[in-house]
Amino acid sequence: MGRKVLVALDDSESSYRAARAVRELFGDTDVEVLGINVASLPQTWIAPGLGYGMVAPLFPPSISDDAEEVAMRQARDEAAAVLERTGLTDATAMGAVGDPVQAIVTAAAQFDVDVIVVGGDEGGFFGRLLDHSVARALLRDARRPVLVVPPASTE
């Protein structure tokens, strides 16, 4: 196989649109498709009281390697489920743990993909203001082409 496509996946409608776009655009070609889902580890913060009405956060306890492995396996399983539901049955599912943008950029470099595909979310002003957009960050940080699949039309 000559070309490689990395599609960012989670259990959102934008991910399903991205996976369907990959199938429609590259399904009849000799392209290797990699699907990645990135999980975050649960963080436990301890905030003991420091007198009346004051709290100070302490560093979270370290997360065991087993917890990271479980999270990575669950992320891979979720990616596999999205790939299966969208008809990309020959694709390779991958899981990662950590910051989604950094994990996707790292996987794209590691597997030398030709394009990263991600679903874009439609959001109003407040959604864009408060929500971290993985698509926007990938456009800024990735050093290879990024295809952002737009939201479904509401017309």
C-alpha positions as CSV (number, residue, x, y, z in Angstrom):
1,M,0.0,0.0,0.0
2,G,1.3,3.4,-0.9
3,R,-0.8,6.0,0.8
4,K,-1.9,6.2,4.4
5,V,-4.8,8.1,6.0
6,L,-5.2,8.7,9.7
7,V,-8.8,9.4,10.9
8,A,-9.4,10.8,14.3
9,L,-12.4,9.0,16.0
10,D,-14.5,9.1,19.0
11,D,-18.2,8.4,19.6
12,S,-19.4,11.7,18.1
13,E,-21.4,12.4,15.0
14,S,-18.5,14.4,13.6
15,S,-16.3,11.3,13.9
16,Y,-18.8,9.2,12.1
17,R,-19.0,11.8,9.3
18,A,-15.2,11.8,9.1
19,A,-15.0,8.0,8.9
20,R,-17.8,7.9,6.2
21,A,-15.9,10.6,4.2
22,V,-12.8,8.4,4.3
23,R,-14.7,5.5,3.1
24,E,-16.3,7.5,0.3
25,L,-13.1,9.3,-0.8
26,F,-10.6,6.5,-0.4
27,G,-12.6,3.3,-0.3
28,D,-11.9,2.3,-3.9
29,T,-8.2,3.1,-3.8
30,D,-5.1,1.4,-2.5
31,V,-5.0,3.3,0.8
32,E,-4.2,2.1,4.3
33,V,-6.6,3.6,6.8
34,L,-5.7,4.0,10.4
35,G,-8.3,5.1,13.0
36,I,-7.2,6.6,16.3
37,N,-9.1,7.3,19.4
38,V,-7.5,9.2,22.3
39,A,-8.5,8.6,25.9
40,S,-7.7,10.7,28.9
41,L,-6.8,9.2,32.2
42,P,-9.1,10.0,35.1
43,Q,-7.4,12.5,37.3
44,T,-7.9,12.4,41.1
45,W,-7.1,15.7,42.8
46,I,-6.8,16.1,46.5
47,A,-7.8,19.4,48.0
48,P,-7.3,19.4,51.7
49,G,-8.7,22.3,53.8
50,L,-6.3,24.9,54.9
51,G,-8.3,26.7,57.4
52,Y,-11.7,28.2,57.1
53,G,-12.9,28.4,53.5
54,M,-9.5,27.8,51.9
55,V,-8.4,24.8,49.8
56,A,-5.2,24.2,47.9
57,P,-4.9,21.6,45.2
58,L,-2.1,19.1,45.5
59,F,-0.6,17.1,42.7
60,P,-2.7,14.1,41.6
61,P,-1.5,10.7,42.6
62,S,0.4,8.9,40.0
63,I,-1.6,6.7,37.6
64,S,-0.5,3.1,37.3
65,D,0.7,1.6,34.0
66,D,-2.2,-0.8,34.2
67,A,-4.7,2.1,34.2
68,E,-3.0,3.6,31.2
69,E,-3.0,0.3,29.4
70,V,-6.7,-0.2,30.1
71,A,-7.5,3.3,28.9
72,M,-5.5,2.7,25.7
73,R,-7.3,-0.6,25.1
74,Q,-10.7,1.0,25.6
75,A,-9.7,3.8,23.2
76,R,-8.7,1.3,20.6
77,D,-11.9,-0.7,21.0
78,E,-14.0,2.5,20.6
79,A,-12.0,3.4,17.4
80,A,-12.6,-0.2,16.1
81,A,-16.4,0.1,16.8
82,V,-16.6,3.4,14.8
83,L,-14.6,1.9,12.0
84,E,-16.9,-1.2,11.9
85,R,-20.1,0.9,12.0
86,T,-19.0,3.0,9.1
87,G,-17.9,0.2,6.9
88,L,-14.1,0.6,7.2
89,T,-13.6,-3.0,8.2
90,D,-10.1,-3.2,6.7
91,A,-8.8,-0.3,8.7
92,T,-6.5,-0.5,11.7
93,A,-7.8,0.7,15.0
94,M,-5.4,2.4,17.4
95,G,-5.7,3.8,20.9
96,A,-3.7,6.5,22.7
97,V,-3.8,8.3,26.0
98,G,-3.3,11.9,26.6
99,D,-3.8,15.2,24.8
100,P,-5.8,14.4,21.6
101,V,-4.0,16.9,19.3
102,Q,-0.5,15.8,20.5
103,A,-1.4,12.1,20.2
104,I,-2.8,12.5,16.7
105,V,0.2,14.5,15.5
106,T,2.5,12.0,17.0
107,A,0.7,9.0,15.4
108,A,0.7,10.9,12.0
109,A,4.5,11.3,12.2
110,Q,5.1,7.8,13.5
111,F,3.1,6.1,10.8
112,D,4.1,8.7,8.1
113,V,0.5,9.3,7.0
114,D,-0.3,11.3,4.0
115,V,-3.4,13.0,5.4
116,I,-5.2,13.4,8.7
117,V,-9.0,13.4,8.6
118,V,-11.0,14.9,11.4
119,G,-14.7,15.9,11.8
120,G,-15.4,19.5,12.4
121,D,-18.1,20.5,14.8
122,E,-20.6,23.3,14.1
123,G,-20.5,25.6,17.1
124,G,-21.8,29.0,17.8
125,F,-19.7,31.8,19.2
126,F,-19.9,30.6,22.8
127,G,-19.1,27.0,21.7
128,R,-16.0,28.1,19.9
129,L,-15.0,30.4,22.8
130,L,-15.3,27.7,25.5
131,D,-14.6,24.5,23.6
132,H,-11.2,23.3,22.5
133,S,-11.4,22.4,18.9
134,V,-9.3,19.4,17.9
135,A,-9.8,20.2,14.2
136,R,-8.6,23.8,14.6
137,A,-5.6,22.7,16.7
138,L,-4.6,20.1,14.1
139,L,-4.8,22.7,11.4
140,R,-2.4,24.8,13.5
141,D,0.0,22.1,14.7
142,A,0.1,19.3,12.2
143,R,2.9,19.3,9.7
144,R,1.0,17.4,7.0
145,P,-2.3,17.9,5.3
146,V,-5.5,17.9,7.4
147,L,-8.9,17.3,5.9
148,V,-11.7,18.7,8.1
149,V,-15.1,17.1,7.3
150,P,-17.7,19.8,7.8
151,P,-20.9,19.4,9.9
152,A,-23.9,17.9,8.3
153,S,-26.1,20.5,6.5
154,T,-29.2,21.5,8.4
155,E,-31.1,22.6,5.3
